[in-house]
């Protein structure tokens, strides 16, 4: 008895998980830091560096309950896993940033 064949599904290169994101894609990133002068500008400049079409008018801001921290959501167009990884690295290592989600 012959068993039915299953169509082959392309897999990610060895050692890399398959991406659930289709590229290019609009991708929201939340950045949190102390509410200080220059934080929003710094995050905006990084977003522009990775996405020249980034529209700063789409930035969403949310202050913490005590007003000490600021959450900034930027939605950027990502074109590859490498670009997204590098964007996260750049944001995470910025001295004004506490957390990137």
C-alpha positions as CSV (number, residue, x, y, z in Angstrom):
1,X,0.0,0.0,0.0
2,X,1.4,3.4,-1.0
3,X,1.2,6.2,1.6
4,X,0.1,9.6,0.4
5,X,2.9,12.0,-0.2
6,X,3.1,15.3,1.6
7,X,4.1,18.3,-0.5
8,X,7.4,19.7,0.6
9,X,7.4,23.0,2.4
10,X,10.5,25.2,2.0
11,X,12.3,25.6,5.3
12,X,14.5,28.3,6.7
13,X,18.3,27.9,6.4
14,X,19.9,25.7,8.9
15,X,20.2,27.3,12.3
16,X,17.6,30.0,11.6
17,X,14.0,29.8,12.7
18,X,11.3,30.4,10.1
19,X,10.0,33.9,10.2
20,X,6.3,34.6,10.9
21,X,6.7,38.0,9.4
22,X,6.2,38.7,5.7
23,X,8.5,41.3,4.3
24,X,8.1,44.2,3.6
25,X,5.7,44.8,6.5
26,X,4.6,47.6,8.8
27,X,6.0,46.7,12.2
28,X,5.2,48.4,15.5
29,X,8.0,48.7,18.1
30,X,7.5,50.0,21.6
31,X,10.5,51.8,23.2
32,X,10.5,52.8,26.8
33,X,12.9,55.2,28.6
34,X,13.0,57.9,31.2
35,X,10.9,60.9,30.2
36,X,13.7,63.3,29.3
37,X,14.3,65.9,26.7
38,X,15.5,64.4,23.4
39,X,14.2,60.9,23.9
40,X,11.4,61.2,21.2
41,X,13.8,62.9,18.8
42,X,16.4,60.2,19.3
43,X,14.0,57.4,18.6
44,X,12.6,59.3,15.6
45,X,16.1,59.6,14.1
46,X,16.8,55.9,14.6
47,X,13.4,55.0,12.9
48,X,14.3,57.3,10.0
49,X,17.7,55.7,9.7
50,X,16.1,52.2,9.2
51,X,13.0,53.3,7.3
52,X,13.5,56.5,5.2
53,X,9.7,56.6,4.6
54,X,9.0,56.6,8.4
55,X,6.2,59.1,9.2
56,X,6.9,60.8,12.6
57,X,3.2,61.8,12.8
58,X,2.4,58.2,13.5
59,X,4.4,58.1,16.7
60,X,2.3,57.1,19.8
61,X,3.3,58.4,23.2
62,X,2.2,57.1,26.6
63,X,3.4,58.4,29.9
64,X,3.8,56.1,32.9
65,X,1.4,56.5,35.8
66,X,3.9,58.5,37.8
67,X,5.2,60.4,34.8
68,X,8.8,59.3,35.1
69,X,8.8,57.0,32.0
70,X,7.6,57.5,28.5
71,X,6.5,54.7,26.1
72,X,7.0,55.5,22.4
73,X,5.5,53.3,19.7
74,X,7.0,53.7,16.3
75,X,5.7,51.8,13.3
76,X,8.4,51.2,10.7
77,X,8.4,49.4,7.4
78,X,10.8,46.4,7.7
79,X,12.2,44.7,4.7
80,X,14.1,41.8,6.2
81,X,14.9,39.9,9.4
82,X,18.4,41.4,9.4
83,X,17.0,44.9,9.2
84,X,14.6,44.3,12.1
85,X,17.3,42.6,14.2
86,X,19.7,45.5,13.6
87,X,16.9,48.1,14.5
88,X,16.3,46.3,17.8
89,X,20.0,46.2,18.5
90,X,20.4,49.9,17.8
91,X,17.4,50.9,19.9
92,X,18.3,48.5,22.8
93,X,21.9,49.9,23.1
94,X,20.8,53.6,23.0
95,X,21.7,55.2,26.3
96,X,18.3,56.8,26.8
97,X,16.4,53.5,26.2
98,X,15.5,51.2,29.0
99,X,13.3,48.6,27.2
100,X,12.4,47.7,23.6
101,X,9.4,45.5,22.9
